[in-house]
Amino acid sequence: MMRLTDPVACERVGRVIERARKERAAWNPRTTGAGTTGGAGRTDEERLYSEVPYADKDEAKKRLGARWDPGRRKWYVDGAKISREQAARWLPPAS
């Protein structure tokens, strides 16, 4: 925190803050629904959940952009961006 006492400096800071205001609210992790809707409004159907061993987690994150779902305790990738062929190494067998 910094305290400004110079009126000219205060005006400059005020102008910078006005120009830097965001048009939308910041992301709040508490408002992201749990369960059927994940981050950014995606449903579970748009995710490919995979069985990634702990030793391979870094590779899956780097190659596929895999992310951890704490509710399901599984890794997943965005099904719209990653094909089943790309993630086949870690996907469970199709039934």
C-alpha positions as CSV (number, residue, x, y, z in Angstrom):
1,M,0.0,0.0,0.0
2,M,1.2,3.5,-0.7
3,R,-0.1,6.8,0.5
4,L,0.0,9.8,-1.9
5,T,-0.3,13.3,-0.4
6,D,0.5,15.3,-3.6
7,P,-2.8,16.4,-5.2
8,V,-1.3,16.2,-8.7
9,A,-0.1,12.7,-8.2
10,C,-3.5,11.7,-6.8
11,E,-5.2,13.0,-10.0
12,R,-2.8,11.1,-12.2
13,V,-3.4,7.9,-10.3
14,G,-7.2,8.5,-10.5
15,R,-7.0,8.8,-14.3
16,V,-4.9,5.6,-14.6
17,I,-7.4,3.7,-12.5
18,E,-10.4,5.0,-14.5
19,R,-8.7,3.9,-17.8
20,A,-7.8,0.5,-16.3
21,R,-11.3,-0.4,-15.0
22,K,-12.4,-3.8,-16.2
23,E,-15.5,-4.2,-18.2
24,R,-16.4,-7.5,-16.5
25,A,-16.0,-8.8,-13.0
26,A,-12.9,-10.8,-12.1
27,W,-13.2,-14.6,-12.0
28,N,-14.4,-15.8,-8.7
29,P,-13.7,-19.5,-8.0
30,R,-16.5,-19.7,-5.4
31,T,-19.1,-19.0,-8.1
32,T,-18.0,-21.8,-10.4
33,G,-20.6,-24.5,-10.0
34,A,-19.5,-28.0,-9.0
35,G,-20.9,-31.1,-10.5
36,T,-22.5,-30.9,-13.9
37,T,-21.1,-27.5,-14.9
38,G,-17.4,-26.8,-14.7
39,G,-15.3,-23.8,-15.3
40,A,-16.4,-21.4,-18.0
41,G,-19.9,-23.0,-18.1
42,R,-18.7,-26.2,-19.7
43,T,-20.7,-29.4,-19.0
44,D,-19.2,-32.7,-18.1
45,E,-20.2,-34.0,-21.6
46,E,-17.6,-31.7,-23.1
47,R,-14.8,-33.1,-21.1
48,L,-12.8,-36.3,-21.7
49,Y,-11.9,-37.8,-18.3
50,S,-8.7,-39.8,-18.4
51,E,-6.8,-42.2,-16.2
52,V,-3.5,-40.5,-15.9
53,P,-0.9,-42.2,-13.6
54,Y,0.9,-39.8,-11.3
55,A,4.2,-40.3,-13.2
56,D,2.6,-39.1,-16.4
57,K,0.7,-36.1,-15.1
58,D,3.3,-33.6,-16.2
59,E,3.3,-35.0,-19.7
60,A,-0.5,-35.0,-20.0
61,K,-0.6,-31.4,-18.8
62,K,2.0,-30.3,-21.3
63,R,0.9,-32.3,-24.3
64,L,-2.9,-32.1,-23.9
65,G,-3.5,-29.3,-21.4
66,A,-5.0,-31.7,-19.0
67,R,-6.5,-30.3,-15.8
68,W,-7.5,-31.9,-12.5
69,D,-11.1,-32.2,-11.4
70,P,-11.1,-32.3,-7.6
71,G,-14.7,-33.4,-7.4
72,R,-14.2,-36.5,-9.5
73,R,-10.5,-36.9,-8.6
74,K,-9.6,-37.4,-12.3
75,W,-7.7,-35.6,-15.0
76,Y,-9.7,-34.2,-17.9
77,V,-9.2,-32.4,-21.2
78,D,-11.5,-30.2,-23.2
79,G,-13.3,-32.5,-25.7
80,A,-13.8,-29.6,-28.1
81,K,-10.0,-29.0,-28.4
82,I,-8.5,-32.5,-27.9
83,S,-9.6,-35.5,-30.0
84,R,-10.1,-39.0,-28.6
85,E,-7.1,-40.1,-30.7
86,Q,-4.8,-37.5,-29.1
87,A,-5.9,-38.6,-25.6
88,A,-6.2,-42.3,-26.3
89,R,-3.2,-43.2,-24.3
90,W,-4.9,-42.3,-21.0
91,L,-8.6,-42.7,-21.9
92,P,-10.4,-45.7,-20.4
93,P,-11.4,-48.4,-22.9
94,A,-14.7,-47.7,-24.7
95,S,-17.5,-49.9,-23.7
